[in-house]
Amino acid sequence: MLPRIAALIENKSSPRRFAAPTRAIRWTDGPRGAIARAMTNSRAKAPAPAPKSADESGGRIMLATPPRMDPEALAPMLRAALATGVVGCVRMDMPGAGEADIRRAADILRPICHEADVALILAEHFRMAKPLGLDGVEVESRHARLRDVRAEIGPDAIMGVACGASRHDGMTAAEAGADYVLFRPHHAQGALGDGAVADLELFQWWAEMIETPVVAEGGVGAAEIAALAPFADFAIPDADVWEGDVAAKTKALNAILEADEG
C-alpha cells in the first residue's frame, strides 16, 4: 500500500513545488504516511496536476509527541488527530527516556499510526527504529553520521535531518540523501539556545533552490503557518496543539497550510 506523504507532493499546485528528493522510497508491505510518499517521485520536474482535497492528498501537518508524554494518555488524542486525515507523519520525541520506556511507547503508538496509514518515526535513537517496527528516524545533522544512519535503518526507511537554522547543514543533509530537512526554531522561544532562528527567508530560499522536502518547527502557530505555507512542505505545530481539541486544531492548521494551493 502506497504511503500517504508522496501523493501530497504529486498533487501540489504551487508552481515552485519540487518534483522529488534525491532518492525514491518504495514501500512493499505497509502504510506510512505523506512523508514517505513525498519520496516516490522522480527527480525530473513535471507540470503539477490539479490540486486535490486534504482527504485525497494527505495533509501537510507533522505531529511531534510531547516530550514528557504518557503514551497511554496520548493514545486517544493521537487517534483523534489521525482520524482527521491531515497528518502526514508522527515523530516520537522522548529525550532522556530509557530504552524500556521508548519500547513501551512505540508498542502503544505504532499500531495507531499504522492503522491510519501514517508514518511513525523516532527522534535520535536510530538504532532502535528497525527493531521497533518504526518507519524511520529524525536525527540532528551535527550529531550523526548520515551514512551510518542510513546503513542502520535501511534504504526504504525515512531519514529526516534536523539542521537548526543552518543553510549549509541543510544542503549537506540533502546531498547525503535526507528524505526531508527540518529547520528550527522558526521563532525564538525564550532564552534557550544560541538565538539563531530559521526565518522566513531561509524557507523562501530553500523552496526556490532545493528539491528535498523542508519542514518547519519551533514557534509555529497559526500565523506562522500562514506565512510559511507557500514555502514549507510540512509544519510541526508547537506542543500546545495537544491541549484541548487536538483534532480540530490539527485540521485548522492544515487548512491554513493548504490554502496556498487554492
Secondary structure by P-SEA (a helix, b strand, c coil): ccccaaaaaaacccccccccccbbbbbccccccaaaaaacccccccccccccccccccccbbbbcccccccccaaaaaaaaaaaccccbbbbbbccccaaaaaaaaaacaaaaaaacbbbbbccccccccccccccbbbbccccaaaaaaaaacccbbbbbbbcccaaaaaaaaaacccbbbbccccccccccccccccaaaaaaaaaccccbbbbbccccaaaaaaacccccbbbcccccccccaaaaaaaaaaaaacccc
